[in-house]
């Protein structure tokens, strides 16, 4: 119990020193900075243990993959929307014969399907990225807390 109190003492001291009369934004920025420092400290300490390191690296790889899918599909959707607008404007300007209209409609259908599919993948990958990021942060804090509450388990598993 003493270990828990010692590990969260800086957090409790910080909370006790917050004055009500200061602006909310200043305290928010200070708390955000403090939280970031605490996260990176916890992450660095958790990374010294092989099992946690491997698991967090796997999650981080999934985060990078989903973020890449987000950017790729956003670019595909952007380009296909621009081409869709160009073909639509050209269709309005040149729509003379039924054969030309059919050809333009076929192009519009294909581009519309590509746009919808890429936006759907963008949405799914974006949600996956935020889900993985949240899980990553929760695991870092959870493992860090466990390391300080159950110190005897972690004495022999450090990466050398």
Secondary structure, DSSP 4 states (H G I P E B T S, - for coil): -HHHHHHHHHHHHHHHT--TTS-HHHHHHHHHHHHHHHHHHHHHHHTTBHHHHHHHHHHHHHHHHHHHHHHHHHHHHHHHHHHHHHHHHHHHHH--SHHHHHHHHHHHHHHHHHHHHHHHHHHHHHHHHHHHHHHHHHHHHHHHHHHHHSGGGGSS-B--
